[in-house]
Amino acid sequence: MTSSPQITLQSVSQALSLNPLVPGSRAGSPILGALASDLLSFVMAEGQAGWVWVTIQTHSNVVAVATLNDMAAIIVASGFEPDEDTIARAEEEGVGLLTTEQSAYQVSGRLYELGIR
């Protein structure tokens, strides 16, 4: 049985043409899963270490939630842009922060196509 190559945050960013605002400290680490939600309490309960989180939320609390779960990155979809406080907090915490004009639905589908489950 052959194993497939690991998918990193950097390769996800390139494949989906994401705009990296903060590359984070895990750009070369494998992405272990993904979650799409705008409800912070749900992400707090369901998010896992090494996952990417797809959302349209842009306030600094998203970084706190991602940090709580040791998530690799936040992908902000649908053209929403995080404010400077959110960007600064992501830099401080080492959480990747990327944006895209694609909808959360489109991003989720592309992540699935890449083999992220």
C-alpha positions in Angstrom: 0.0 0.0 0.0 1.4 3.4 -1.0 0.8 6.5 1.0 -0.2 9.7 -0.7 1.9 12.8 -0.2 1.1 14.9 2.7 -0.9 18.0 2.0 0.6 21.1 3.7 -0.8 24.5 4.3 1.6 25.9 1.7 0.3 23.4 -0.9 -3.3 24.2 0.0 -2.6 27.9 -0.3 -1.1 27.4 -3.8 -3.8 24.9 -5.0 -6.6 27.2 -4.0 -4.9 30.5 -4.9 -5.4 31.8 -1.4 -4.1 35.1 -0.2 -1.8 34.5 2.8 -2.1 37.4 5.3 -0.1 35.4 7.9 1.6 32.3 6.8 1.7 31.0 10.3 4.2 28.7 11.9 2.8 25.6 10.2 3.2 26.4 6.5 5.1 23.2 5.9 3.2 21.0 8.3 0.6 18.5 7.1 -3.0 19.5 7.2 -4.9 16.8 9.1 -8.5 17.8 8.5 -10.8 20.7 7.9 -13.9 22.3 9.4 -16.3 24.9 7.9 -18.4 26.8 10.3 -19.2 30.4 11.4 -20.3 29.4 14.9 -17.4 29.8 17.3 -18.8 27.5 20.0 -19.1 24.7 17.4 -15.5 25.1 16.3 -14.4 25.2 19.9 -16.1 21.8 20.4 -15.2 20.2 17.1 -12.0 21.7 15.9 -8.8 19.6 16.1 -5.1 20.1 16.1 -3.6 20.5 12.6 -6.9 21.3 10.9 -7.8 24.3 8.7 -11.0 26.3 9.5 -13.1 27.8 6.8 -15.2 30.7 7.9 -16.4 34.2 7.1 -15.8 35.5 10.6 -13.1 38.1 10.7 -12.8 39.3 14.3 -9.9 38.4 16.6 -11.9 35.8 18.5 -11.4 33.4 15.6 -7.7 33.4 16.3 -8.4 32.6 20.0 -10.6 29.7 19.0 -8.1 28.4 16.5 -5.3 28.6 19.1 -7.5 26.9 21.7 -7.8 23.9 19.4 -4.2 24.1 18.0 -5.5 24.5 14.5 -3.1 25.2 11.7 -4.9 28.0 9.9 -8.0 30.0 9.3 -9.3 30.5 5.8 -11.6 33.5 5.5 -13.9 33.0 2.6 -16.3 35.1 0.4 -14.0 38.1 0.1 -14.3 39.0 3.8 -11.1 40.7 5.2 -9.9 40.5 8.8 -9.0 43.7 10.5 -5.5 44.7 11.6 -6.1 43.4 15.2 -7.0 39.9 13.9 -4.0 39.9 11.6 -1.7 40.9 14.5 -3.2 38.3 16.8 -2.7 35.6 14.2 1.0 36.6 13.8 1.5 36.6 17.6 -0.1 33.1 18.0 1.5 31.6 14.9 -1.9 30.7 13.3 -2.0 30.8 9.5 -4.6 33.4 8.2 -5.6 33.3 4.6 -8.3 34.9 2.5 -10.1 34.1 -0.7 -12.9 35.4 -2.8 -14.3 31.8 -3.1 -17.3 30.9 -1.0 -16.9 28.6 2.0 -18.7 26.0 0.0 -16.2 26.2 -2.8 -13.2 26.1 -0.5 -14.6 23.1 1.3 -15.1 21.3 -1.9 -11.6 22.0 -3.1 -10.2 20.9 0.2 -12.1 17.6 -0.2 -10.8 17.2 -3.8 -7.2 17.6 -2.4 -7.9 14.7 -0.1 -8.4 16.6 3.2 -11.1 14.8 5.1 
